């Protein structure tokens, strides 16, 4: 009984190795066939045109004290940075009430 199980296991492993070797050999042999690739014009599809990027004009960042009322502590900070700064203070363990008191 044990001998039959061992034979079956060896046969299964041999088949698996053979399949792996064949698959690897085929993958190395077969080059990519570019003749089968189709271009968009050959499929009668329009080729998308690339549009140029819109010119960006530099904008002056509004500071916190200009954009919001009652800000006493973080004056001079860009308004876009207020919420990330508050979140980082909360992550560092600063109490939410003390943050709101400082910003009033």
C-alpha positions as CSV (number, residue, x, y, z in Angstrom):
1,X,0.0,0.0,0.0
2,X,2.8,2.4,1.0
3,X,4.7,1.5,-2.2
4,X,1.7,2.3,-4.4
5,X,1.2,5.7,-2.8
6,X,4.9,6.5,-3.2
7,X,4.7,5.5,-6.9
8,X,1.7,7.6,-7.4
9,X,3.4,10.6,-5.7
10,X,6.5,10.2,-7.8
11,X,4.5,9.9,-11.0
12,X,2.5,13.1,-10.2
13,X,5.6,15.1,-9.4
14,X,7.3,13.9,-12.6
15,X,4.3,15.0,-14.6
16,X,4.2,18.4,-12.9
17,X,7.9,18.9,-13.6
18,X,7.5,17.9,-17.2
19,X,4.6,20.4,-17.7
20,X,6.6,23.2,-16.0
21,X,9.7,22.5,-18.3
22,X,7.5,22.5,-21.4
23,X,5.7,25.7,-20.5
24,X,9.0,27.4,-19.7
25,X,10.6,26.3,-23.0
26,X,7.6,27.5,-25.0
27,X,7.6,30.9,-23.3
28,X,11.3,31.4,-24.1
29,X,10.9,30.2,-27.8
30,X,7.8,32.2,-28.8
31,X,8.6,35.8,-29.7
32,X,5.9,38.4,-29.6
33,X,4.2,38.4,-33.0
34,X,3.8,42.1,-34.0
35,X,2.2,41.2,-37.3
36,X,-1.0,40.3,-35.4
37,X,-1.2,43.7,-33.8
38,X,-3.6,46.1,-35.4
39,X,-3.2,49.9,-35.4
40,X,-6.1,52.3,-34.8
41,X,-6.3,53.6,-38.4
42,X,-6.4,50.0,-39.8
43,X,-9.4,49.4,-37.6
44,X,-11.0,52.6,-39.0
45,X,-10.9,54.3,-35.6
46,X,-9.9,57.9,-35.1
47,X,-6.5,58.5,-33.6
48,X,-6.9,60.7,-30.5
49,X,-5.1,64.0,-30.7
50,X,-3.1,65.2,-27.7
51,X,-4.3,68.6,-26.5
52,X,-1.7,70.9,-25.0
53,X,-1.9,71.6,-21.3
54,X,-3.6,74.8,-20.3
55,X,-1.1,77.4,-19.2
56,X,-1.1,77.8,-15.4
57,X,-1.0,81.2,-13.9
58,X,0.7,81.4,-10.5
59,X,-1.8,82.3,-7.9
60,X,-1.0,83.9,-4.6
61,X,-1.9,81.6,-1.7
62,X,-4.3,83.2,0.7
63,X,-3.2,83.1,4.2
64,X,-5.3,81.7,7.1
65,X,-5.8,85.1,8.7
66,X,-7.0,86.5,5.3
67,X,-9.4,83.7,4.5
68,X,-10.9,83.0,8.0
69,X,-12.0,85.2,10.8
70,X,-10.9,84.8,14.5
71,X,-7.6,83.0,13.7
72,X,-5.0,84.2,16.2
73,X,-2.2,81.7,16.3
74,X,-1.5,80.3,12.8
75,X,-1.4,83.6,11.0
76,X,0.7,83.6,7.9
77,X,0.1,79.9,7.2
78,X,-1.4,79.2,3.7
79,X,-5.1,78.4,4.0
80,X,-4.6,75.1,2.2
81,X,-2.3,73.9,5.0
82,X,-4.7,74.7,7.9
83,X,-6.5,71.4,8.0
84,X,-3.4,69.2,7.5
85,X,-1.7,71.0,10.4
86,X,-4.7,70.5,12.6
87,X,-4.8,66.8,11.7
88,X,-1.1,66.4,12.5
89,X,-1.7,68.1,15.9
90,X,-4.5,65.7,16.6
91,X,-2.3,62.7,15.6
92,X,0.4,63.9,18.0
93,X,-2.1,63.8,20.9
94,X,-3.1,67.5,21.2
95,X,-6.6,67.8,22.6
96,X,-9.2,69.0,20.1
97,X,-10.6,71.6,22.5
98,X,-7.2,73.2,22.9
99,X,-6.7,73.4,19.2
100,X,-10.1,75.1,18.7
101,X,-9.3,77.5,21.6
102,X,-6.0,78.5,19.9
103,X,-7.8,79.1,16.6
104,X,-10.4,81.5,18.0
